[in-house]
Amino acid sequence: MPVGIGQASGSYVAEDGHALKVMIVTDAWSPQVNGVVRTLEVLGRELQRLGHEVRYVTPQGRFTVPLPTYAEIRLAVFAQWTLENEIREFAPDAIHIATEGTLGIGARKICLRYNIPFTTSFHTRFPEYISARFPFIREEAVYRFLRWFHSPATAMMVATQALRDELEGRGFKNLKIWSRGVDTELFRPIPEAPRPYPGPIWLYVGRIAVEKNIEAFLKLDLPGTKVLVGDGPARLTLAKAYPEAKFLGARSGEALVEAYAGSDVFVFPSKTDTFGLVMLEALACGTPVAAYPVQGPNDVIGDATQAGALDEDLEKACRKALTLSRDDARAFAVEHNWHSCTEQFLSNLAIEAEP
């Protein structure tokens, strides 16, 4: 029986394998262009492909305010009443709260009030990001909030075993792995992809923000052209400081695929990302990766030296990646498909809850 306001469910997924109604609550949504949004979009498509019904709860169509210091992110306010009605009307079999923003907090409150089981996921290192913007806020204070937020969930999903181990060490409970995949039909090599700049072309895709460590990439002494796809609060400052770099703004769909496929190396300078879906997208387009040997790249690339180069010297990693085979990069990405990741997500929902 679907979960509804005022009733509890004995489990998230029926044992007879019937189609599920899954509600995904997220504060991150288009027009934002980032790994969280793309992950949730692909998850929804894969769930529907498996025969399940998906309903997103997002800031779209709601009264929102900009996130301080990050106007591109809009937070929904005064959404509690409409959110409760949406849950009642859809009567989902499972509720997954993907983000810790205002909608996530509202959905958590409703689920606890009516004894509705729910799962959550950890996508973004908010403690590190917030400390980078507001140095007077201690990381541990933010982790304390996150432990409060996720603790009632029957499962808190994380992308990698390394992140699971780290969060367990910080006192988080009920952690389950939900790995990431890439849409290898959309993200693919395009031999005739436009190359409008002198090569080699070194590409960055993602938010243009201080926590992404982009300046470490821009400072490198590399031949050719540095290209950045994405938007964010640091874009104007960095574009002014590094006029030789090409800041193209946000791109999606085929335009994003062409940017990946038309580049020689994908450079991932971040040291704080929990995974880095953009690395798999680049690899699926045949573009090798250069990155630091930190948690995200270690989890994606690891010892796969045919797919990318990891080095504490980012310039050295870039030059090594330039020598790698595009065919090998693509072959590595094909092994990371979304079907198995979606099945993993579903298995995490199938957790017995107290009636």
C-alpha positions, -999 to +999 in steps of 0.1 A: +000+000+000+014+034-009+026+057+019+002+085+027-002+112+053-012+095+085-002+060+076+030+041+078+045+015+056+061-018+066+086-015+038+096+008+010+096-017-019+069-043-022+083-078-022+061-088-052+081-065-074+052-042-084+059-008-099+067+018-073+058+054-069+089+072-059+090+108-047+124+126-049+127+158-029+155+181-040+165+217-035+189+214-064+172+215-098+173+232-132+183+258-143+212+248-121+237+228-140+257+205-117+264+169-109+236+166-083+209+178-108+222+155-136+224+126-112+188+130-101+175+136-137+192+104-149+180+085-119+144+095-126+147+084-163+162+050-153+135+044-127+108+052-153+126+029-178+122+001-152+085+008-149+084+029-118+066+062-114+087+092-103+075+126-089+101+153-082+095+180-056+117+209-066+119+247-062+103+252-096+069+269-094+075+280-057+083+312-040+121+312-037+149+334-024+186+333-035+211+315-014+234+340+002+267+344-018+253+320-044+224+336-062+222+309-088+208+286-062+172+294-052+157+282-019+120+275-017+102+292+013+068+289+028+064+255+010+053+233+040+015+233+033+018+226-005+045+200+001+023+181+025-005+182+000+018+169-027+028+139-006-009+132+002-019+134-034+009+113-049+009+087-020+044+075-027+057+040-019+091+056-011+103+091-003+139+100-010+152+134+003+182+142-018+193+176-004+195+193+030+179+226+019+145+241+028+125+216+008+145+187+023+140+200+058+103+205+051+099+169+038+118+155+067+095+173+092+064+159+074+077+124+073+086+124+110+052+139+119+033+112+101+057+083+107+065+080+070+099+063+064+123+080+041+159+078+028+184+106+022+216+111+003+248+130+007+260+147-024+278+178-014+305+187+012+285+216+027+308+219+057+339+226+036+319+248+011+304+269+039+337+273+056+353+284+024+327+312+021+322+320+058+355+313+076+339+321+110+316+291+107+333+259+119+330+228+098+321+207+128+290+229+134+278+221+099+285+184+103+264+185+136+235+199+115+240+172+089+240+144+115+207+158+129+192+160+094+202+125+082+198+106+115+161+097+112+166+082+076+165+045+073+194+048+048+217+077+041+231+070+006+267+079-003+286+075-036+317+056-025+331+033+002+358+059+011+331+085+018+311+060+038+341+052+059+348+089+065+312+098+075+310+068+098+341+082+115+322+114+119+293+097+136+268+092+108+246+061+109+227+038+084+251+045+055+245+027+022+264+028-010+247+043-040+273+046-067+272+068-098+270+060-135+271+079-168+247+080-197+270+065-224+244+071-251+243+108-246+280+113-236+299+098-264+329+106-287+322+130-316+351+129-340+338+160-358+333+180-326+342+217-330+376+228-318+374+266-320+406+273-300+443+264-304+451+230-290+457+213-268+423+221-252+422+217-215+386+216-202+369+222-168+332+216-164+314+225-131+305+253-108+328+284-110+332+287-072+360+291-047+355+256-033+363+240-067+400+251-066+397+263-102+426+288-098+450+259-094+440+249-130+441+284-143+476+291-129+491+261-148+517+268-175+502+247-202+503+251-240+470+256-259+438+269-244+420+265-211+382+263-215+357+265-186+321+254-189+298+264-160+287+294-140+289+305-104+299+333-081+336+333-089+332+335-127+336+373-132+366+375-108+384+346-124+376+357-160+391+391-152+422+376-136+428+351-164+417+368-196+434+342-218+411+315-206+377+309-223+347+311-199+318+297-219+291+298-192+267+269-185+260+243-212+238+212-213+227+185-237+245+183-270+264+215-265+280+200-233+288+167-250+305+186-278+326+206-253+338+173-237+344+155-270+362+185-285+388+188-257+420+169-252+421+166-215+395+171-188+410+189-157+394+183-123+411+205-098+387+201-069+399+185-037+365+184-019+340+168-043+324+136-030+325+119-064+328+141-095+303+128-121+318+152-147+349+129-148+328+100-160+310+122-185+343+134-199+357+098-201+325+086-219+333+112-246+368+098-249+386+126-230+411+115-204+411+131-169+438+149-150+433+154-112+447+154-078+449+120-060+421+128-035+389+112-026+367+120-056+392+112-084+406+082-064+371+067-063+364+074-100+398+068-116+417+048-089+444+027-105+429+029-140+459+046-155+444+042-190+416+066-181+434+094-163+464+107-145+464+116-108+493+135-093+499+160-065+515+181-093+484+190-114+505+201-143+523+168-144+489+150-143+477+172-173+507+164-194+505+127-187+467+126-195+475+142-228+493+110-239+465+086-230+442+068-255+408+083-261+395+048-269+407+035-235+390+064-217+357+056-234+360+019-227+365+026-190+334+048-188+312+022-206+318-001-176+300+024-153+264+023-165+234+038-148+213+006-148+233-010-121+234+022-101+196+025-102+191-010-091+214-002-062+193+028-053+162+007-053+178-019-031+186+008-006+149+019-005+139-017+003+147-014+040+122-026+066+108+003+086+091+002+119+053+003+114 
